[in-house]
Amino acid sequence: MRAVLQRVSSASVSVDQQIVGAIGRGLLVLVGKQEGDSDDDLEWLAKKILGVRLFADTEGEMRLAVAEIAGELLVVSQFTLLASTRKGTRPSWHRAARPDDARPLYERFVQRLGALHGSPVQTGRFGAMMQVASVNDGPVTVIIDSRLRE
């Protein structure tokens, strides 16, 4: 699984001009499932996201995780994170899992993230055409891949 984390002051997701998920201060998490990803990838990624220190402490240093600032989480499924541009200029999506395989893992990921975080996670709508709005804070953007484990 691959995730892009953006530290935000606020973020929202709309489908058909209706907001389906919104947060204040916290993390906007764009996540994509790759063929072969498992519950082990899901667990590792959820713990990594919640443990990464992207928020400033009283000294202005990034030493706090999202839970330590009572931050919120907005998770948006995005298969395009797994694009390959190795050949030519048209991206290939061959690494991305098919929707029937990706949806159950995505839903378990959202549930597990919420359970570990101790509060509900806001989401977009899997498979829908979505408009994502965010006010990036910093900006701070981090890419995490469960296959690389770094």
C-alpha positions, 0 to 999 in steps of 0.5 A, a space after each residue: 500500500 502506498 500513502 501520501 500524507 499531507 499535514 492540513 489545517 483543513 480538508 474535505 472531499 465532495 462527490 456530486 457537489 456534496 461534502 462526504 468527508 471533512 476535517 479540521 487540523 490533521 492529516 489528509 491521507 491519499 492511499 492506494 492498494 497494490 496487487 498483492 498487498 495484504 492485511 500485514 501491509 494494512 497494519 504496518 501502514 496504519 501504525 506508521 501513519 499514526 506514529 509519524 511526527 509531523 506536527 510542531 511541539 511548543 518549540 516549533 519542532 516536528 515531534 508530535 504525531 496526529 493523536 498528540 495534537 488531537 488531530 483528525 484523519 481524512 482518508 481518500 482512496 487513490 489508485 493513481 498513486 501506483 502509476 508507472 510512467 516507465 514507458 512513454 508518457 501515458 501512465 500505466 495502472 498495472 500495479 494498482 489492485 482491481 477495485 473488487 480486491 482493493 475495496 475490502 482492504 481499503 475499508 479494513 484500513 479505514 476501520 483499523 486506522 480509526 480503531 488505533 486512532 481512537 476516533 472516527 476517520 473521515 473518508 471520500 467515497 471509494 471509486 467515485 469521482 471526487 473533488 478534494 480540497 485542502 489547506 496544506 499546513 507547511 506544506 508538509 507532505 510525506 510518501 509512505 510505502 508498505 513495501 519499502 518499510 521506510 
